[in-house]
Amino acid sequence: MIGGRRRRAEPATGFALHHEATFAGDDGFGQSRARRRLRRPRLGPLLLVTVILVAGLLVGGYFWVRSSPLSAVRNVKVIGLNGAEAGQIRDALETTARNMSTLNVTTADFHNTVAAYPEVKSVQASASFPHSMTITVVEQDPVAVVVAGGHRTVVSGDGTLLPNVTPSSSLPTITMGVAPGGTTLAGAPLQEAELLSDAPYALLSRITSTTESSTHGLTVALRQGPELYFGDASRLTAKWNSAVAVLANSSSAGAAYIDVTDPSRPAAGP
């Protein structure tokens, strides 16, 4: 039409519907949104089986190495031993160690090895792969010599008798009417040993003997000094501290005894 506005041709209705249906899901790059969503593979069962297989191989490999010469103990170092039985104890411990693996240290085997040696208090072992092991021995500390029936036997602070340890003249004595039976002390002699184990190291060399009586309980005799009355076996550390404090005081010079039965109220007398 001349002088009139030309109308833009409208697409046919069927074409428009077809066009929208075809490109409704298009993302501009010719790929469908539905296709863009990739499906994740189901790895659950496969991953579980793989983990189980790897774990089984690792565990099996560990046990194989542990029982093989690759981890056998060859170099053994034993420290902490002294005394007459030191050589025998060292040989026994080394033999036990060489039957082990550095990946499987059994402490109970070492305890069984030294069970015949009461002077050994404890044993600890540490291994270093592939072939080294260090064994640390803690020995009992002698605190006194038990004198009974003409025999002298060293005893430790927990009452363990140490027949293989040579008695020293510097150790205080615990006198008994009858030789102790078994491997440990009991009753009053045990309390005397425990009393000496709590004694300050500087004072231990001054102690000549211990006794127990119904009058003063546990009693310690000092070389060129007074007797110390402890009473019962309670609060031993506090009683020793009280005795040391009184001995350090010049006012106690010449005293025949120091009574620390009550450590908060010590008494010294002629």
C-alpha positions as CSV (number, residue, x, y, z in Angstrom):
1,M,0.0,0.0,0.0
2,I,1.5,3.4,-1.2
3,G,2.1,5.8,1.7
4,G,1.3,3.3,4.3
5,R,3.6,1.6,6.8
6,R,4.9,-1.8,5.6
7,R,4.0,-4.5,8.1
8,R,6.7,-7.1,9.0
9,A,5.8,-10.5,7.9
10,E,4.8,-12.7,10.8
11,P,6.2,-16.2,10.9
12,A,3.7,-18.9,10.5
13,T,2.3,-20.2,13.7
14,G,3.4,-23.7,13.1
15,F,7.0,-22.6,12.4
16,A,7.2,-20.5,15.6
17,L,6.0,-23.4,17.8
18,H,8.5,-25.7,16.2
19,H,11.3,-23.2,16.6
20,E,10.7,-22.7,20.3
21,A,10.4,-26.4,20.9
22,T,13.7,-27.0,19.1
23,F,15.8,-24.4,20.9
24,A,14.1,-24.1,24.2
25,G,16.8,-26.2,25.8
26,D,19.7,-24.7,23.9
27,D,22.4,-22.9,26.0
28,G,23.9,-20.8,23.2
29,F,26.6,-23.3,22.4
30,G,24.4,-25.9,20.7
31,Q,24.4,-28.2,23.7
32,S,21.5,-29.3,25.7
33,R,21.4,-28.5,29.4
34,A,20.3,-32.0,30.0
35,R,23.3,-33.4,28.2
36,R,25.6,-31.0,30.0
37,R,24.8,-32.7,33.3
38,L,27.3,-35.5,33.3
39,R,26.5,-38.6,35.2
40,R,29.0,-39.4,38.0
41,P,30.2,-43.0,38.0
42,R,29.2,-45.1,41.0
43,L,32.6,-45.7,42.6
44,G,31.3,-46.8,46.1
45,P,31.7,-50.6,45.7
46,L,34.8,-50.4,43.6
47,L,36.5,-48.0,46.0
48,L,35.6,-50.2,49.0
49,V,37.1,-53.3,47.3
50,T,40.3,-51.4,46.4
51,V,40.7,-50.2,50.0
52,I,40.3,-53.7,51.4
53,L,42.8,-55.1,49.0
54,V,45.4,-52.4,49.7
55,A,44.9,-52.8,53.5
56,G,45.3,-56.6,53.2
57,L,48.5,-56.2,51.3
58,L,49.9,-53.7,53.8
59,V,49.0,-55.9,56.8
60,G,50.4,-59.0,55.1
61,G,53.6,-57.2,54.2
62,Y,54.1,-55.9,57.7
63,F,53.8,-59.4,59.3
64,W,56.1,-60.8,56.6
65,V,58.8,-58.2,57.3
66,R,58.3,-58.6,61.1
67,S,59.0,-62.3,60.9
68,S,61.8,-62.1,58.3
69,P,65.5,-61.5,58.7
70,L,64.9,-57.9,57.4
71,S,63.9,-56.9,61.0
72,A,65.8,-59.4,63.1
73,V,67.6,-58.0,66.1
74,R,71.4,-58.2,65.6
75,N,72.9,-55.3,67.5
76,V,72.0,-55.2,71.3
77,K,73.2,-52.7,73.8
78,V,72.5,-53.3,77.6
79,I,72.9,-50.4,80.0
80,G,72.5,-50.0,83.7
81,L,74.0,-53.2,85.0
82,N,76.6,-53.5,87.8
83,G,77.7,-56.0,90.3
84,A,78.9,-59.6,90.3
85,E,76.0,-60.9,88.2
86,A,76.1,-58.2,85.6
87,G,77.8,-60.4,82.9
88,Q,75.3,-63.2,83.3
89,I,72.3,-60.9,83.2
90,R,73.7,-59.1,80.1
91,D,74.2,-62.4,78.3
92,A,70.7,-63.6,79.1
93,L,69.1,-60.4,78.0
94,E,71.1,-60.3,74.7
95,T,70.0,-63.9,74.0
96,T,66.4,-63.0,74.5
97,A,66.7,-59.9,72.4
98,R,68.2,-61.8,69.4
99,N,65.1,-64.0,69.3
100,M,63.0,-61.0,68.6
101,S,62.2,-58.6,65.8
102,T,62.6,-54.8,66.0
103,L,59.0,-54.7,64.9
104,N,57.8,-56.9,67.7
105,V,59.4,-56.2,71.1
106,T,57.9,-58.3,73.9
107,T,58.7,-56.8,77.3
108,A,57.3,-59.7,79.2
109,D,60.1,-62.0,77.8
110,F,62.7,-59.7,79.3
111,H,60.9,-59.8,82.7
112,N,60.9,-63.6,82.6
113,T,64.6,-63.6,81.7
114,V,65.6,-61.6,84.8
115,A,63.1,-63.2,87.2
116,A,66.0,-65.2,88.7
117,Y,67.9,-62.0,89.5
118,P,66.2,-60.1,92.3
119,E,68.7,-57.3,92.0
120,V,67.0,-56.2,88.8
121,K,64.0,-54.0,89.5
122,S,62.8,-53.3,86.0
123,V,63.7,-53.7,82.3
124,Q,62.8,-51.6,79.4
125,A,63.7,-52.1,75.7
126,S,63.5,-49.9,72.7
127,A,64.1,-51.1,69.1
128,S,65.4,-49.2,66.1
129,F,64.5,-50.7,62.7
130,P,66.1,-52.6,61.1
131,H,68.4,-54.4,63.5
132,S,69.2,-52.4,66.7
133,M,67.9,-52.7,70.3
134,T,68.8,-50.9,73.5
135,I,67.9,-52.5,76.8
136,T,67.8,-50.4,80.0
137,V,68.1,-52.1,83.3
138,V,67.1,-50.5,86.6
139,E,68.6,-52.2,89.6
140,Q,67.4,-52.4,93.1
141,D,69.0,-49.8,95.4
142,P,70.5,-51.5,98.5
143,V,69.6,-49.7,101.7
144,A,70.6,-52.1,104.4
145,V,72.2,-55.5,105.4
146,V,69.9,-58.0,107.1
147,V,71.9,-59.8,109.9
148,A,70.3,-63.1,111.0
149,G,71.7,-66.4,112.0
150,G,75.3,-65.4,111.2
151,H,74.3,-64.5,107.6
152,R,74.4,-61.0,106.0
153,T,72.1,-60.3,103.1
154,V,71.6,-57.0,101.3
155,V,68.0,-55.7,101.1
156,S,66.4,-53.0,99.0
157,G,64.0,-50.3,100.0
158,D,61.0,-52.4,99.1
159,G,62.1,-55.3,101.2
160,T,63.5,-57.4,98.3
161,L,66.5,-59.6,99.5
162,L,69.5,-59.3,97.2
163,P,71.7,-62.4,97.9
164,N,73.8,-61.8,94.8
165,V,74.9,-58.3,96.0
166,T,78.0,-58.1,98.1
167,P,77.3,-56.5,101.5
168,S,79.0,-53.1,102.1
169,S,80.2,-52.0,105.5
170,S,78.8,-48.6,104.9
171,L,75.2,-49.9,104.8
172,P,73.1,-49.8,108.0
173,T,72.1,-53.1,109.6
174,I,68.6,-54.6,110.3
175,T,69.0,-57.3,112.9
176,M,66.6,-60.3,112.9
177,G,66.5,-63.3,115.3
178,V,65.6,-65.7,112.5
179,A,66.7,-65.6,108.9
180,P,63.9,-64.4,106.6
181,G,62.2,-67.0,104.5
182,G,61.4,-66.3,100.9
183,T,62.7,-63.4,98.8
184,T,61.2,-60.4,100.7
185,L,61.0,-59.1,104.2
186,A,57.8,-58.8,106.1
187,G,56.5,-57.1,109.3
188,A,58.8,-54.8,111.3
189,P,61.9,-55.6,109.2
190,L,60.1,-54.5,106.1
191,Q,59.0,-51.3,107.7
192,E,62.7,-50.7,108.7
193,A,63.8,-51.2,105.1
194,E,61.1,-48.8,103.9
195,L,62.1,-46.3,106.5
196,L,65.7,-46.4,105.2
197,S,64.6,-46.0,101.6
198,D,63.0,-42.7,102.5
199,A,66.1,-41.4,104.3
200,P,67.8,-38.4,102.8
201,Y,70.8,-39.4,100.8
202,A,73.2,-37.1,102.7
203,L,72.1,-38.7,106.0
204,L,72.1,-42.4,104.9
205,S,75.8,-42.7,105.3
206,R,75.5,-41.7,109.0
207,I,73.0,-44.4,109.8
208,T,74.4,-47.5,111.6
209,S,71.3,-49.5,112.3
210,T,67.5,-49.6,112.6
211,T,65.4,-51.3,115.2
212,E,61.7,-51.5,116.3
213,S,60.5,-51.5,119.8
214,S,57.2,-51.1,121.6
215,T,58.5,-48.0,123.4
216,H,59.7,-45.8,120.5
217,G,58.5,-47.7,117.5
218,L,60.9,-47.5,114.5
219,T,64.3,-46.2,115.7
220,V,67.4,-45.2,113.8
221,A,70.8,-45.0,115.3
222,L,73.2,-42.4,113.9
223,R,77.0,-42.7,113.8
224,Q,78.3,-40.3,116.5
225,G,74.9,-38.8,116.9
226,P,71.5,-39.3,118.6
227,E,68.9,-41.9,118.1
228,L,65.9,-40.9,116.0
229,Y,62.4,-42.1,117.2
230,F,59.9,-42.4,114.4
231,G,57.0,-44.2,116.0
232,D,54.9,-45.9,113.4
233,A,55.6,-46.1,109.6
234,S,53.3,-43.3,108.7
235,R,54.4,-39.9,107.3
236,L,58.0,-41.0,106.9
237,T,59.1,-38.3,104.6
238,A,57.7,-35.6,106.9
239,K,59.4,-37.2,109.9
240,W,62.8,-37.4,108.1
241,N,62.5,-33.7,107.1
242,S,61.8,-32.8,110.7
243,A,64.8,-34.8,112.0
244,V,67.1,-33.2,109.5
245,A,65.9,-29.7,110.6
246,V,66.5,-30.5,114.3
247,L,70.0,-32.0,113.5
248,A,70.9,-28.8,111.7
249,N,69.9,-26.7,114.7
250,S,72.8,-26.1,117.1
251,S,70.5,-26.4,120.0
252,S,70.3,-30.2,119.4
253,A,74.0,-30.6,119.9
254,G,74.7,-33.3,122.5
255,A,71.1,-34.7,122.4
256,A,70.8,-38.4,123.0
257,Y,67.6,-38.7,121.0
258,I,65.3,-36.8,118.7
259,D,61.7,-37.8,118.7
260,V,59.8,-37.1,115.5
261,T,56.8,-39.2,116.2
262,D,54.8,-36.0,115.6
263,P,56.9,-34.3,112.8
264,S,55.2,-31.0,113.5
265,R,56.4,-31.1,117.1
266,P,59.9,-32.7,117.3
267,A,61.5,-33.1,120.6
268,A,65.2,-33.6,121.5
269,G,66.5,-34.8,124.9
270,P,69.6,-36.0,126.7
